[in-house]
Structures are given as C-alpha cells and as structure tokens.
Amino acid sequence: MKILIVLILSLSFTYLSAQNKITVKVKNLSPISGELYVGLYNSEATFLKKEYKSIKVEVDSNTTLVVFDSIPNGTYAISTFHDANSNQKFDTYIFGIPKEGYSFSNNARGMFGPASYEDASFEVVNRDIFQTLKH
C-alpha cells in the first residue's frame, strides 16, 4: 500500500512540474533589419501588459526562430512585433494603425485592435509546442 501511495505521489509531482518547450517560428519579416520582440503570456489579465517570459532577437533573415525552455503546463499566448528601426517601441500611424509587423499565436487577428487572449491562447500539457506565425 505504501508503495502505491509513493508511486501516485511521484506521478502527480511529475505531472505538476512538467517542463515543456515552446518553439516560435516567425515568417515574412521585412525589412531584414532591427529586432524581433517575442512575448509569452500566461494569463488573460497580463496579456499584452506584462510578459511571463520574453525574447529579443536580431532580425537577419525573413524567418526567425525563438525557443522558450522550461515552460510548465498551462495556458499561454504569444505576441510578436518587429522593431524594424530599432527604436525599442512598436511604431504606429494615426489612430494606432501599425507601421511595423506583428503577430499573435494561432495567427489570431483582432478586429480594429490586437487579437484577444482567447483567440491567441493554447494549452501546454506535457508536450512541446511549435507555432508558426506570419507577419
């Protein structure tokens, strides 16, 4: 009986502490300059406000790959923007129309604004995830 309890607890701990990898491929980057900012969010409340994890990479081709390691099981969403002029901000025209490329996980799009967390979110449960996003 003790062995069964230890086995159940061990399996439960393994399930709860699972560490996964999220790989993000961003395509159609243009121009080939500046940086790509990739944000990973783990709640609707923090979506587009405070990243759970973030990566900034130099854009040296029209396709870039980034990897988030050690991701616990949960619900996540991704946002990206291409800071083509390296001014460390997402440039927009009047009325907030984007000047620079952007994307969201699941290639979600918003109507007159950013995609919603609901549309961009995906589950990570004991498996690695690969997302291909188009700018």
C-alpha positions as a LaTeX table, in Angstrom:
\begin{tabular}{lrrr}
\hline
Residue & $x$ (\AA) & $y$ (\AA) & $z$ (\AA) \\
\hline
Met1 & 0.00 & 0.00 & 0.00 \\
Lys2 & 2.84 & 2.41 & 0.86 \\
Ile3 & 4.46 & 1.73 & $-2.49$ \\
Leu4 & 1.21 & 2.57 & $-4.29$ \\
Ile5 & 0.90 & 5.89 & $-2.43$ \\
Val6 & 4.52 & 6.80 & $-3.18$ \\
Leu7 & 4.01 & 5.92 & $-6.86$ \\
Ile8 & 0.84 & 8.04 & $-7.11$ \\
Leu9 & 2.53 & 10.99 & $-5.40$ \\
Ser10 & 5.58 & 10.64 & $-7.61$ \\
Leu11 & 3.50 & 10.58 & $-10.79$ \\
Ser12 & 1.42 & 13.54 & $-9.57$ \\
Phe13 & 4.57 & 15.57 & $-8.85$ \\
Thr14 & 5.98 & 14.73 & $-12.28$ \\
Tyr15 & 2.74 & 15.81 & $-13.96$ \\
Leu16 & 2.52 & 19.08 & $-12.00$ \\
Ser17 & 6.15 & 20.03 & $-12.54$ \\
Ala18 & 6.34 & 19.09 & $-16.23$ \\
Gln19 & 8.71 & 21.29 & $-18.17$ \\
Asn20 & 7.94 & 21.88 & $-21.83$ \\
Lys21 & 9.43 & 23.80 & $-24.73$ \\
Ile22 & 7.63 & 26.34 & $-26.94$ \\
Thr23 & 9.29 & 26.99 & $-30.30$ \\
Val24 & 8.12 & 30.01 & $-32.28$ \\
Lys25 & 8.92 & 30.44 & $-35.99$ \\
Val26 & 8.15 & 33.92 & $-37.33$ \\
Lys27 & 7.93 & 34.24 & $-41.13$ \\
Asn28 & 7.67 & 37.10 & $-43.63$ \\
Leu29 & 9.84 & 39.57 & $-41.69$ \\
Ser30 & 10.54 & 42.65 & $-43.78$ \\
Pro31 & 12.73 & 44.64 & $-43.92$ \\
Ile32 & 15.61 & 42.47 & $-42.74$ \\
Ser33 & 16.76 & 44.84 & $-40.02$ \\
Gly34 & 16.09 & 45.70 & $-36.40$ \\
Glu35 & 14.90 & 43.35 & $-33.69$ \\
Leu36 & 12.04 & 40.95 & $-33.16$ \\
Tyr37 & 10.38 & 41.03 & $-29.75$ \\
Val38 & 8.54 & 37.87 & $-28.71$ \\
Gly39 & 6.40 & 37.86 & $-25.57$ \\
Leu40 & 4.96 & 34.81 & $-23.84$ \\
Tyr41 & 1.94 & 35.41 & $-21.60$ \\
Asn42 & 0.41 & 33.02 & $-19.08$ \\
Ser43 & $-2.85$ & 34.78 & $-18.22$ \\
Glu44 & $-5.55$ & 36.92 & $-19.77$ \\
Ala45 & $-5.02$ & 39.57 & $-17.07$ \\
Thr46 & $-1.39$ & 40.14 & $-18.13$ \\
Phe47 & $-1.83$ & 39.64 & $-21.90$ \\
Leu48 & $-0.05$ & 42.48 & $-23.77$ \\
Lys49 & 0.78 & 44.13 & $-20.43$ \\
Lys50 & 3.43 & 42.03 & $-18.69$ \\
Glu51 & 5.18 & 39.09 & $-20.28$ \\
Tyr52 & 5.69 & 35.85 & $-18.38$ \\
Lys53 & 8.87 & 35.46 & $-20.47$ \\
Ser54 & 10.26 & 37.45 & $-23.38$ \\
Ile55 & 12.97 & 37.14 & $-26.00$ \\
Lys56 & 14.51 & 39.79 & $-28.26$ \\
Val57 & 16.49 & 38.65 & $-31.30$ \\
Glu58 & 18.23 & 40.46 & $-34.14$ \\
Val59 & 16.44 & 40.16 & $-37.49$ \\
Asp60 & 18.99 & 38.89 & $-40.02$ \\
Ser61 & 16.66 & 36.96 & $-42.35$ \\
Asn62 & 12.97 & 36.94 & $-43.25$ \\
Thr63 & 12.38 & 33.95 & $-40.92$ \\
Thr64 & 13.42 & 33.78 & $-37.27$ \\
Leu65 & 13.18 & 31.01 & $-34.69$ \\
Val66 & 12.98 & 31.51 & $-30.91$ \\
Val67 & 12.63 & 28.93 & $-28.14$ \\
Phe68 & 11.14 & 29.25 & $-24.68$ \\
Asp69 & 12.52 & 26.48 & $-22.44$ \\
Ser70 & 11.35 & 25.16 & $-19.07$ \\
Ile71 & 7.68 & 26.06 & $-19.53$ \\
Pro72 & 5.30 & 24.48 & $-17.00$ \\
Asn73 & 1.94 & 23.08 & $-18.03$ \\
Gly74 & $-0.65$ & 25.81 & $-18.51$ \\
Thr75 & $-2.41$ & 28.14 & $-20.93$ \\
Tyr76 & $-0.27$ & 30.61 & $-22.89$ \\
Ala77 & $-0.42$ & 33.17 & $-25.68$ \\
Ile78 & 2.34 & 34.77 & $-27.75$ \\
Ser79 & 2.70 & 38.23 & $-29.27$ \\
Thr80 & 5.48 & 39.46 & $-31.53$ \\
Phe81 & 6.48 & 42.74 & $-33.08$ \\
His82 & 9.24 & 43.63 & $-35.49$ \\
Asp83 & 11.08 & 46.76 & $-34.37$ \\
Ala84 & 12.45 & 47.39 & $-37.85$ \\
Asn85 & 14.04 & 50.76 & $-36.98$ \\
Ser86 & 15.47 & 49.62 & $-33.61$ \\
Asn87 & 13.84 & 52.40 & $-31.58$ \\
Gln88 & 12.64 & 49.91 & $-28.94$ \\
Lys89 & 8.93 & 50.56 & $-29.46$ \\
Phe90 & 6.06 & 49.44 & $-31.67$ \\
Asp91 & 5.52 & 52.30 & $-34.12$ \\
Thr92 & 2.02 & 53.19 & $-35.28$ \\
Tyr93 & 0.36 & 55.66 & $-37.63$ \\
Ile94 & $-2.51$ & 57.88 & $-36.62$ \\
Phe95 & $-5.38$ & 56.03 & $-34.87$ \\
Gly96 & $-2.94$ & 53.30 & $-33.79$ \\
Ile97 & $-2.58$ & 51.62 & $-37.18$ \\
Pro98 & 0.68 & 49.59 & $-37.03$ \\
Lys99 & 3.72 & 50.73 & $-39.04$ \\
Glu100 & 5.69 & 47.61 & $-38.11$ \\
Gly101 & 4.96 & 43.91 & $-38.41$ \\
Tyr102 & 3.29 & 41.97 & $-35.61$ \\
Ser103 & 1.65 & 38.62 & $-34.97$ \\
Phe104 & $-0.08$ & 36.52 & $-32.33$ \\
Ser105 & $-0.09$ & 32.81 & $-31.55$ \\
Asn106 & $-2.54$ & 30.75 & $-33.60$ \\
Asn107 & $-2.13$ & 33.58 & $-36.17$ \\
Ala108 & $-5.04$ & 35.22 & $-34.38$ \\
Arg109 & $-6.15$ & 38.65 & $-35.59$ \\
Gly110 & $-8.22$ & 41.27 & $-33.83$ \\
Met111 & $-10.95$ & 43.42 & $-35.30$ \\
Phe112 & $-9.74$ & 47.04 & $-35.05$ \\
Gly113 & $-7.10$ & 46.13 & $-32.46$ \\
Pro114 & $-4.98$ & 43.32 & $-31.14$ \\
Ala115 & $-6.09$ & 39.70 & $-31.01$ \\
Ser116 & $-7.82$ & 38.56 & $-27.84$ \\
Tyr117 & $-6.18$ & 36.24 & $-25.34$ \\
Glu118 & $-8.96$ & 33.74 & $-26.01$ \\
Asp119 & $-8.14$ & 33.62 & $-29.74$ \\
Ala120 & $-4.36$ & 33.56 & $-29.24$ \\
Ser121 & $-4.18$ & 31.14 & $-26.30$ \\
Phe122 & $-3.17$ & 27.49 & $-26.43$ \\
Glu123 & $-2.68$ & 24.69 & $-23.90$ \\
Val124 & 0.66 & 23.21 & $-22.96$ \\
Val125 & 0.26 & 19.87 & $-21.18$ \\
Asn126 & 3.25 & 17.53 & $-21.06$ \\
Arg127 & 4.33 & 18.23 & $-24.64$ \\
Asp128 & 6.44 & 20.63 & $-26.65$ \\
Ile129 & 4.65 & 23.20 & $-28.81$ \\
Phe130 & 5.62 & 24.59 & $-32.23$ \\
Gln131 & 3.90 & 27.75 & $-33.53$ \\
Thr132 & 4.50 & 29.27 & $-36.98$ \\
Leu133 & 3.47 & 32.93 & $-37.09$ \\
Lys134 & 3.18 & 35.17 & $-40.15$ \\
His135 & 3.93 & 38.89 & $-40.13$ \\
\hline
\end{tabular}
